[in-house]
């Protein structure tokens, strides 16, 4: 409860409001104002809400509290990045403000690094058996080889087996479906045969009755033969009907079983396809065969580059000396300048880097101001809401405590 009161005071105490988010207060420039959210166009529609409705009121208050919370979190993240960019700009000032002797020494080391790296690039460009991007990519995954190739090849072979299984299942399903269709037709024919036999029996009985009563003939043998024939025919038809109906049920069950198997195999196929797509993307290739070809080229290229390890060692020595000098000059991010010695060496390049970081800082500043404004405007709306509807003050305080 004390925490809720503290948050309540933070949002609704005028003295504390003046200090709210002042840590990152920056004067709004034209770009920031163009990014600012026109909050008035939103809060003017508050009269459209039925604040007496608990659901609408709870959602509206929650949206305001979340706005303050999210804006505050964004400010923290942006401020950290803003400080990093600012430190880099300060590093530039430190480097350019070095005494001429120290700056010349730093530039001399930077020039040596640039020269060695240039020689290295020229050699790779003229002698390389593969592109630099391919070499770096394979170098990144060199610890995974040849296991990566084996995994990729196994996945491709598994894909072939799955496709073969799907084809076999599909062929088997079509066979069962054809047989099921034949059985249905046969069962229908048996029903027709049974109807014909019954009709024939009725006709025979009628004729026997005519002979018996019309011509006073002894037709007992005819009755016996007719009944026997009907019994035999009906029995045969019934047995065949039962057998074929059982087989039809079995084929239907087989079709269902195959469909379930197909679904299972299709899931395996999709998983395998997703795995292959991931591996192809990861290793920047389109097949295991291509990966092996690039790997063989990489090994050959690596062997050639090993012959120039002495040059690499020399470059490492210069880089270490370069880092020591930067650390001695109290540069905050020495590794940035290690990977960008041209900026130290060339004033134009330094200007380009400075311009890029100034633009980044302006963008960050605009976002900081934008989020600060959103937070303050949401805070102001919460104050106005409590002022106009004091009966909802406890609900606002509870919401603040919940989101703390």
C-alpha positions in Angstrom: 0.0 0.0 0.0 2.9 2.3 0.8 4.3 1.6 -2.6 1.0 2.5 -4.3 0.9 5.8 -2.3 4.5 6.6 -3.4 3.5 6.0 -7.0 0.4 8.0 -6.5 2.4 10.9 -5.1 4.9 10.6 -8.0 2.2 11.1 -10.6 -0.1 13.6 -8.7 2.3 15.7 -6.5 3.1 18.9 -8.4 6.6 19.3 -6.9 7.6 15.8 -8.0 6.0 16.3 -11.4 8.4 19.1 -12.1 11.3 16.6 -11.7 9.6 13.8 -13.6 12.1 12.4 -16.3 14.3 15.5 -16.0 17.4 13.4 -16.2 17.1 13.2 -19.9 15.5 16.6 -20.5 16.6 18.0 -23.9 15.3 21.0 -25.7 12.9 20.0 -28.5 14.1 20.7 -32.0 12.1 20.8 -35.2 12.7 17.1 -35.9 11.5 16.1 -32.4 8.4 18.1 -32.7 7.6 16.4 -36.1 7.8 13.1 -34.3 5.7 14.1 -31.3 2.4 12.3 -30.9 -0.6 14.6 -31.2 -2.0 13.4 -27.8 -4.7 16.0 -27.8 -6.4 14.3 -30.8 -6.7 11.2 -28.5 -7.7 12.6 -25.1 -10.3 14.9 -26.7 -12.2 11.7 -27.5 -12.4 10.8 -23.8 -15.9 12.2 -23.8 -16.8 9.4 -26.1 -15.9 6.9 -23.4 -18.4 5.9 -20.8 -16.2 6.2 -17.7 -18.9 5.0 -15.5 -18.5 1.6 -17.2 -15.9 -0.4 -15.2 -14.5 -2.1 -18.3 -14.0 1.0 -20.4 -12.6 3.0 -17.4 -10.2 0.2 -16.5 -8.9 -0.1 -20.0 -8.5 3.7 -20.4 -6.6 4.1 -17.1 -4.5 1.0 -17.9 -3.6 2.5 -21.3 -2.4 5.7 -19.6 -0.3 3.9 -17.0 1.2 1.6 -19.6 2.0 4.6 -21.7 4.0 6.1 -18.8 5.7 2.8 -18.0 6.6 2.0 -21.6 7.9 5.5 -22.3 10.0 5.3 -19.1 11.5 2.0 -20.2 12.3 3.4 -23.7 14.0 6.4 -22.1 16.3 4.2 -20.1 17.3 2.2 -23.2 17.7 5.2 -25.4 19.7 7.1 -22.8 22.2 4.3 -22.5 22.7 4.3 -26.3 22.8 8.1 -26.3 25.6 8.0 -23.7 27.6 5.5 -25.9 27.3 7.7 -28.9 28.2 10.8 -26.9 31.3 9.0 -25.5 32.4 8.2 -29.1 32.1 11.9 -30.0 34.1 12.8 -27.0 36.8 10.3 -28.1 37.0 12.1 -31.4 37.6 15.4 -29.6 40.2 13.7 -27.4 42.1 12.3 -30.4 42.0 15.6 -32.4 43.1 17.5 -29.3 46.2 15.4 -28.8 49.6 17.1 -28.8 51.1 17.0 -32.3 53.9 14.6 -31.3 51.4 12.1 -29.7 49.0 12.5 -32.6 51.7 11.8 -35.1 52.8 8.7 -33.2 49.2 7.4 -33.2 48.8 8.2 -36.9 52.0 6.5 -37.7 50.9 3.3 -36.1 47.5 3.6 -37.7 49.1 4.0 -41.1 51.1 0.9 -40.6 48.0 -1.0 -39.7 46.3 0.4 -42.8 49.2 -0.6 -45.1 49.4 -4.1 -43.8 45.7 -4.6 -44.1 45.8 -3.2 -47.6 48.5 -5.6 -48.6 46.5 -8.4 -47.1 43.4 -7.5 -49.0 45.3 -7.1 -52.3 46.8 -10.6 -51.8 43.4 -12.1 -51.1 41.8 -10.3 -54.0 44.4 -11.5 -56.5 45.0 -15.1 -55.2 41.9 -16.0 -53.4 40.1 -19.1 -54.6 36.8 -17.9 -53.1 35.1 -14.7 -52.1 36.0 -13.0 -48.9 32.4 -13.5 -47.7 32.5 -17.2 -48.4 35.9 -17.5 -46.6 34.6 -15.6 -43.5 31.4 -17.7 -43.5 33.3 -21.0 -43.7 35.8 -19.7 -41.1 32.9 -19.0 -38.8 31.7 -22.6 -39.1 35.0 -24.3 -39.4 34.7 -25.8 -36.0 31.5 -27.5 -37.2 33.1 -29.2 -40.2 32.9 -31.9 -41.4 30.0 -32.5 -39.0 27.9 -29.8 -40.6 28.4 -31.5 -44.0 27.4 -34.9 -42.6 24.4 -33.4 -40.9 23.3 -31.7 -44.0 23.9 -34.7 -46.2 22.0 -36.9 -43.7 19.1 -34.5 -43.7 19.0 -34.5 -47.5 19.0 -38.3 -47.6 16.3 -38.4 -45.0 14.2 -36.1 -47.2 14.6 -38.5 -50.1 13.5 -41.4 -47.9 10.5 -39.4 -46.6 9.4 -38.6 -50.1 9.7 -42.2 -51.1 7.6 -43.2 -48.1 5.0 -40.7 -49.0 4.9 -42.0 -52.6 4.6 -45.6 -51.4 1.8 -44.7 -49.0 0.0 -42.7 -51.7 0.2 -45.7 -54.1 -1.0 -48.0 -51.4 -3.9 -45.7 -50.6 -4.9 -45.5 -54.3 -4.8 -49.3 -54.5 -7.1 -49.6 -51.4 -9.4 -46.9 -52.7 -9.7 -48.7 -56.1 -10.4 -52.0 -54.3 -12.9 -50.3 -52.0 -14.7 -48.9 -55.0 -14.8 -52.4 -56.7 -16.2 -53.9 -53.5 -19.0 -51.3 -53.3 -19.9 -52.0 -56.9 -19.9 -55.8 -56.2 -22.0 -55.4 -53.1 -24.5 -53.3 -55.1 -24.5 -56.1 -57.8 -25.2 -58.8 -55.1 -28.1 -56.8 -53.8 -29.4 -56.6 -57.4 -28.9 -60.3 -57.9 -30.8 -61.1 -54.7 -33.7 -59.0 -55.9 -33.7 -60.8 -59.2 -33.6 -64.2 -57.5 -36.5 -63.2 -55.3 -38.5 -61.9 -58.2 -37.7 -65.2 -60.2 -38.8 -67.2 -57.2 -42.1 -65.3 -57.0 -42.7 -65.8 -60.7 -42.0 -69.6 -60.4 -44.3 -69.9 -57.4 -47.0 -68.1 -59.3 -46.6 -70.4 -62.3 -46.6 -73.5 -60.1 -49.8 -72.3 -58.4 -51.4 -71.8 -61.9 -50.3 -75.4 -62.8 -51.5 -76.8 -59.6 -54.9 -75.2 -59.4 -55.6 -74.4 -63.0 -54.4 -77.7 -64.6 -54.6 -79.8 -61.4 -51.0 -80.9 -61.8 -48.8 -82.2 -59.1 -46.3 -79.4 -58.5 -44.7 -80.5 -55.2 -41.4 -81.3 -56.9 -41.5 -77.8 -58.4 -42.1 -76.2 -55.1 -39.2 -78.2 -53.6 -36.8 -77.3 -56.5 -37.8 -73.7 -56.4 -37.3 -73.4 -52.6 -34.0 -75.2 -52.8 -32.8 -73.1 -55.7 -33.8 -69.9 -53.8 -32.2 -71.1 -50.6 -28.9 -72.0 -52.4 -28.8 -68.7 -54.4 -29.7 -66.6 -51.3 -27.1 -68.4 -49.2 -24.4 -68.0 -51.9 -25.3 -64.3 -52.3 -25.4 -63.7 -48.5 -22.0 -65.4 -48.0 -20.5 -63.3 -50.8 -22.1 -60.2 -49.4 -20.8 -60.8 -45.9 -17.3 -61.5 -47.2 -17.1 -58.5 -49.5 -18.6 -56.2 -46.9 -16.0 -57.4 -44.4 -13.3 -56.8 -47.0 -14.8 -53.3 -47.7 -14.6 -52.5 -44.0 -11.0 -53.7 -43.9 -10.1 -51.6 -46.9 -11.8 -48.5 -45.4 -9.8 -49.1 -42.2 -6.7 -49.5 -44.2 -7.3 -46.2 -46.0 -7.8 -44.4 -42.7 -4.7 -46.0 -41.3 -2.7 -44.9 -44.4 -4.1 -41.4 -44.1 -2.9 -41.2 -40.5 0.5 -42.5 -41.5 0.6 -39.9 -44.3 -0.1 -37.2 -41.9 2.7 -38.4 -39.6 5.1 -38.6 -42.5 4.0 -35.2 -43.8 4.9 -33.7 -40.4 8.3 -35.4 -40.6 8.7 -34.0 -44.1 7.8 -30.4 -43.0 10.2 -30.7 -40.0 12.9 -32.0 -42.3 12.3 -29.2 -44.9 12.4 -26.6 -42.2 15.7 -28.1 -40.9 17.2 -28.1 -44.4 16.1 -24.5 -45.0 17.7 -23.5 -41.8 20.9 -25.3 -42.5 21.0 -23.9 -46.1 20.6 -20.4 -44.7 23.1 -21.0 -41.9 25.9 -22.3 -44.1 24.9 -20.1 -47.1 24.6 -23.0 -49.5 21.9 -24.8 -51.5 23.2 -28.4 -51.0 25.6 -30.6 -49.1 27.6 -31.1 -52.3 28.0 -27.4 -52.7 29.0 -27.0 -49.0 31.7 -29.7 -49.4 33.0 -27.9 -52.5 33.3 -24.6 -50.7 34.8 -26.3 -47.7 37.5 -27.9 -49.8 38.3 -24.5 -51.4 38.4 -23.0 -47.9 40.9 -25.5 -46.7 43.1 -24.8 -49.7 42.8 -21.1 -49.3 43.5 -21.4 -45.5 46.7 -23.3 -46.2 47.9 -20.5 -48.5 47.1 -17.8 -46.0 49.0 -19.7 -43.3 52.1 -19.0 -45.3 51.7 -15.3 -44.6 51.3 -15.8 -40.8 54.4 -13.7 -40.2 52.6 -10.7 -41.8 49.7 -11.4 -39.5 51.9 -11.4 -36.4 53.4 -8.1 -37.4 49.9 -6.7 -37.8 49.0 -8.0 -34.3 52.0 -6.2 -32.8 51.0 -2.9 -34.4 47.5 -3.3 -33.2 48.6 -4.0 -29.6 50.8 -0.9 -29.8 47.9 1.1 -31.2 45.5 -0.1 -28.4 48.1 0.8 -25.7 48.4 4.3 -27.1 44.6 4.8 -27.3 44.2 3.6 -23.7 47.0 5.9 -22.6 45.0 8.8 -24.1 41.9 7.7 -22.1 39.8 6.8 -25.1 36.6 5.1 -23.9 36.0 2.7 -26.8 39.5 1.7 -28.1 38.3 -1.2 -30.1 36.1 1.0 -32.3 39.2 2.9 -33.4 41.2 -0.3 -33.7 38.7 -1.4 -36.4 38.6 2.1 -38.0 42.2 3.4 -38.1 41.5 5.3 -41.3 39.4 7.8 -39.3 42.4 8.5 -37.1 44.7 8.8 -40.1 42.4 10.8 -42.5 40.7 14.0 -41.2 38.0 13.7 -43.9 37.1 10.2 -42.7 37.0 11.5 -39.1 34.6 14.1 -40.2 32.4 11.5 -41.9 32.4 9.4 -38.7 31.6 12.4 -36.6 28.7 13.4 -38.9 27.3 9.8 -38.7 27.4 9.8 -34.9 25.9 13.3 -34.7 23.0 12.1 -36.8 22.6 9.1 -34.6 22.6 11.2 -31.5 20.0 13.6 -33.0 17.8 10.6 -33.8 18.2 9.3 -30.2 17.6 12.8 -28.8 14.4 13.0 -30.8 13.2 9.7 -29.5 14.1 10.6 -26.0 12.1 13.8 -26.2 9.3 12.0 -27.9 9.0 9.4 -25.2 9.4 12.0 -22.4 6.6 14.0 -23.9 4.4 10.9 -24.2 5.0 10.1 -20.5 4.3 13.6 -19.3 1.2 13.9 -21.4 -0.1 10.6 -20.1 0.7 11.7 -16.6 -1.1 15.0 -17.2 -4.2 13.1 -18.4 -4.1 10.9 -15.3 -4.0 14.0 -13.2 -6.9 15.6 -15.1 -8.9 12.4 -14.8 -8.4 12.3 -11.0 -9.3 16.0 -10.8 -12.5 15.6 -12.8 -13.4 12.3 -11.3 -12.0 12.1 -7.7 -14.0 9.0 -7.0 -11.7 7.1 -9.4 -8.5 8.2 -7.6 -8.2 5.0 -5.6 -8.6 2.9 -8.8 -5.8 4.9 -10.5 -3.6 4.5 -7.5 -4.2 0.7 -7.5 -3.4 0.5 -11.2 -0.2 2.4 -10.6 0.8 0.0 -7.8 0.0 -3.0 -10.0 2.2 -1.8 -12.8 5.0 -0.8 -10.4 
